[in-house]
Amino acid sequence: MAVVAGLCFLPFLFLSPLLSLVPAIATAPALILVGVFMMESITKIEWHQFDEAIPAFIAMILIPLTYSISDGIAWGFLSFVVLKLFVGRVEEVKPAMWVVAALSVLLLAQL
């Protein structure tokens, strides 16, 4: 699948100079529409459980404030693991999440 996806992007490698003809302001409506579509998942957050809601809120707030999707999500992952640790619900943290939290610390340490 990755090879096919890479091959689909191959023609656009040569067409990328055409993208510079599109002004940055023309992409704003598309980004706003993507944001609207992403808002649907907010209704699925369990807001009454603070150990679930606070990391989601941190990620949502820090993405625009840091101008970085990766930094906002890294803070969200890290706060999720730390909150689960402090409230005594460590068993809910999957091993992959520990790895992601450790990588988030490495990412944020570069800042």
SVG drawing of the C-alpha trace seen along z (x, -y; Angstrom):
<svg xmlns="http://www.w3.org/2000/svg" viewBox="-21 -35 38 37">
<polyline fill="none" stroke="black" stroke-width="0.4" points="0.0,0.0 2.8,-2.4 4.5,-1.7 1.3,-2.4 0.7,-5.6 4.3,-6.7 3.8,-6.0 0.6,-8.1 2.6,-11.0 5.4,-10.6 3.8,-12.7 3.2,-15.6 7.0,-15.7 7.4,-17.4 4.2,-19.5 5.1,-20.9 6.3,-24.3 2.8,-24.9 1.7,-24.9 3.7,-28.1 1.2,-29.8 -1.6,-29.4 -1.5,-32.1 -1.4,-31.1 -4.7,-32.9 -6.5,-30.6 -5.9,-27.6 -7.6,-29.2 -11.2,-28.2 -10.0,-24.6 -8.3,-24.6 -11.4,-26.1 -13.5,-23.3 -11.1,-20.7 -11.4,-22.2 -15.2,-22.0 -15.0,-18.4 -12.6,-17.7 -15.1,-19.3 -17.4,-16.3 -15.1,-14.1 -15.2,-16.5 -18.7,-15.3 -17.2,-11.8 -14.9,-13.1 -16.1,-12.1 -16.0,-15.7 -17.1,-14.5 -14.0,-12.4 -11.2,-14.9 -8.4,-12.5 -9.9,-12.1 -11.0,-15.7 -7.9,-17.6 -5.5,-16.0 -8.0,-16.6 -8.5,-20.2 -4.7,-20.7 -4.2,-19.3 -7.0,-21.4 -5.7,-24.6 -2.0,-24.1 -2.3,-23.3 -3.3,-26.8 -1.3,-28.5 2.0,-26.9 1.3,-27.0 2.3,-23.3 0.1,-20.3 2.8,-18.0 3.6,-20.0 0.0,-20.3 -0.6,-16.5 2.7,-15.7 1.5,-17.8 -1.9,-16.0 -0.3,-12.5 2.1,-13.5 -0.6,-15.0 -2.8,-11.9 -0.1,-9.5 0.8,-11.9 -2.8,-12.3 -3.5,-8.5 -0.4,-8.0 -1.5,-10.6 -5.1,-9.4 -4.0,-5.8 -5.4,-4.4 -2.1,-3.4 -3.6,-0.1 -5.6,-2.1 -2.4,-3.3 -1.4,-0.9 2.3,-0.1 2.3,-1.9 1.1,-5.0 4.1,-4.9 6.3,-4.8 4.5,-7.7 4.8,-9.7 8.5,-9.0 8.9,-10.2 6.8,-13.2 9.2,-14.1 12.1,-13.8 10.2,-16.0 9.4,-18.7 13.0,-18.6 14.3,-19.8 12.3,-23.0"/>
</svg>
